Amino acid sequence: MTRLLLTAAFSAVFLAAGCATIESEIPKSNPDKDAIQVMVLGAYHFDNPGRDVFNVEVGSVLTPERQAEIEGMSACLLTFNPTKIAIERDGEGDSVIDAGYLKFTPDMLSTNANEITQIGYRLAYMSGHDTVYAIDEQPEGDDPDYFPYQTVTDHITATGQDEAFAKFNAGFGAEIQKFSDSQSTQTIPGLMLDVNDGFLSSPDFYFHIMDFDIGETQPAAELNAYYYMRNAKIVSKLRDAAQPGDRIIIVYGAGHKYFLDTIIAATPGYESVDPVPYLKKAVNGTCK
């Protein structure tokens, strides 16, 4: 398994006087030609699974209009020329090969609303890829709970903070409702732009919920740390799939985006690529 994810490329910066003379004596090279470029495309859940703390209410993405919008957005994303597509799904055993994509046919785009199929598989198929990479991480055996939310809410209740927590939730809930309501006026590229450049991919929830920790009792800080661990392991699995010079698009739930971007940007040999310019072109219909 080859190592991928989180990255920051090495670049030499010459600040001393006379550096132009020094540079002229050094053979030109491209130290980043083998850098692994990773675009984390945060997504909302297209098929309303209802498994998150805050859930977006999504209209059907299977209508001809929505399908055309996703197709156009995908064409814009593919101007990044990805060599690999990775998704939020578990591999089998130690393998990061996604078994689901091996069964994919274009007909599934008209029946399966999940964003893995609609974006991940579509991008891979349009790119002519034979393989999609499954890099998700879920607890097994002695692994910790990567999102011990019940422990946090139990602490909040035990410490008499329910009223403050209700206000906290109301603020986040209002943002989610605003996004849900915007579907009536926004295209899929517009919605995805909002996701990747706004509230849904913000880490605010994970950092602000730590306001409810008290002294040495820190369940929210632990939740934050365990969630970071999950994302670090996701990146570790991506690195198993990556090769020098790869250009990888990761299609993942928006709540992961900040953490995956942060880890990628900090990993030597990797470069983080912002999807926002590609999504803006999709919104404007100017991909070519």
GIBELQUI-V398196 format. One record per backbone hydrogen bond with DSSP energy under -0.5 kcal/mol. CO is the residue of the C=O (numbers start at 1). NH is the residue of the N-H. E is the energy in kcal/mol with one decimal. If there is no record, write none. Layout:
CO:NH:E
CO:NH:E
//
This chain:
2:242:-1.0
6:264:-0.7
7:272:-0.5
8:269:-0.8
12:14:-0.5
13:15:-0.7
16:19:-1.2
18:21:-0.6
18:22:-1.7
19:23:-3.2
20:24:-1.7
21:25:-0.7
22:25:-1.3
23:26:-1.4
29:31:-0.6
30:33:-1.7
32:35:-1.9
34:245:-2.0
35:37:-0.7
36:271:-2.7
37:248:-3.3
38:40:-0.6
38:273:-3.0
39:41:-0.8
39:250:-3.1
40:42:-0.9
41:252:-1.9
43:254:-2.3
44:46:-0.7
45:48:-0.9
56:58:-0.7
63:67:-2.7
64:68:-2.0
65:69:-1.8
66:70:-2.5
67:71:-2.3
68:72:-2.3
69:73:-2.4
70:74:-2.7
71:75:-2.0
72:76:-1.6
73:77:-2.4
74:78:-2.1
76:79:-1.4
77:80:-1.6
78:81:-1.8
84:249:-2.1
85:133:-2.7
86:251:-2.8
87:89:-1.8
87:135:-1.8
89:136:-2.2
91:93:-0.6
92:95:-2.0
96:134:-2.2
97:99:-0.6
98:102:-0.6
99:102:-0.5
100:103:-1.4
101:104:-1.4
105:108:-2.1
106:109:-1.7
107:110:-1.5
108:111:-1.3
108:112:-2.9
111:113:-0.7
114:117:-0.6
114:118:-2.9
115:119:-2.4
115:120:-1.5
116:121:-2.9
117:122:-1.2
119:123:-2.8
120:124:-2.1
121:125:-2.8
122:126:-2.9
123:127:-1.5
124:128:-0.5
124:129:-2.7
125:128:-1.1
132:98:-3.0
132:134:-0.5
133:87:-2.7
133:135:-0.7
140:143:-2.5
144:146:-0.6
145:148:-0.5
147:149:-2.6
148:152:-1.2
149:153:-2.4
150:154:-2.4
151:155:-1.8
152:156:-2.3
153:157:-2.3
154:158:-2.5
155:159:-1.6
156:161:-2.8
157:160:-1.6
161:165:-2.3
162:166:-2.3
163:167:-1.7
164:168:-2.0
165:169:-2.8
166:170:-2.2
167:171:-1.8
168:172:-1.6
169:173:-3.1
170:174:-2.2
171:175:-1.4
172:176:-2.1
173:177:-2.5
174:178:-2.2
175:179:-2.0
176:180:-2.6
177:181:-2.8
178:182:-1.4
180:183:-1.2
181:184:-1.4
182:185:-1.4
182:186:-1.8
187:191:-2.5
188:192:-2.9
189:193:-2.0
190:194:-2.1
191:195:-2.2
192:196:-2.2
193:197:-1.3
195:198:-0.8
195:201:-0.7
198:201:-0.9
199:202:-1.8
203:206:-0.5
203:207:-1.6
204:208:-3.1
205:209:-2.0
207:210:-0.6
208:211:-2.1
209:212:-1.6
210:213:-1.5
214:217:-2.5
216:218:-0.9
217:214:-2.2
218:222:-1.9
219:223:-2.2
220:224:-2.4
221:225:-2.3
222:226:-2.9
223:227:-2.5
224:228:-2.1
225:229:-2.2
226:230:-2.2
227:231:-2.1
228:232:-2.6
229:233:-2.4
230:234:-2.0
231:235:-2.2
232:236:-2.2
233:237:-2.1
234:238:-2.1
235:4:-0.6
235:239:-2.3
236:240:-0.9
237:241:-0.7
238:241:-1.2
238:242:-1.3
240:2:-9.9
243:246:-2.3
246:37:-2.5
247:83:-3.0
247:84:-1.5
248:39:-3.3
248:250:-0.5
249:86:-2.7
249:251:-0.6
250:41:-3.2
250:252:-0.7
251:88:-0.8
252:43:-2.4
253:256:-2.3
254:257:-1.2
254:258:-0.5
256:260:-2.8
257:261:-3.0
258:262:-2.3
259:263:-2.2
260:264:-2.7
261:265:-2.7
262:266:-0.9
263:266:-0.5
263:267:-0.5
264:267:-1.4
266:268:-0.6
267:8:-2.6
267:270:-1.8
269:36:-2.8
271:38:-3.1
273:40:-0.6
275:279:-2.2
276:280:-2.7
277:281:-1.6
278:282:-1.7
279:283:-2.4
280:284:-2.2
281:285:-0.9
281:286:-2.7
//
